[in-house]
Amino acid sequence: MYVCLSIPEILAIICDEIAPSDLYDEEGCQDLAALAVLARISRVFYESASNALWNSLWTIVPLLRCMSSDVWKETEVNGSIVLVSF
């Protein structure tokens, strides 16, 4: 492994450069996919890539989906999906 990849700040800079600035274009989605692959493919990049993924989210919905499914449910209201907690 390269010595420079043992420095957390450098890993964070690399992941921040990959992170999308705009999720509403096609490149933004590809950047998110690249970060997800980077987090899964290497233990070295896992923490920095995961942090960049969570920082690039525009809604709280993915965080709520991490909770147990008996705490919330998805319903559709006026064409958009809404999470409702019990």
Protein Blocks (a to p, Z undefined) as FASTA:
>chain_A
ZZklmpmklmmmmmmmmpcfblkbmklmmmmmmmmmmmmmpmklmmmmmmmmmmmpcbfk
lmmmmpcfklpccddeehiacdddZZ
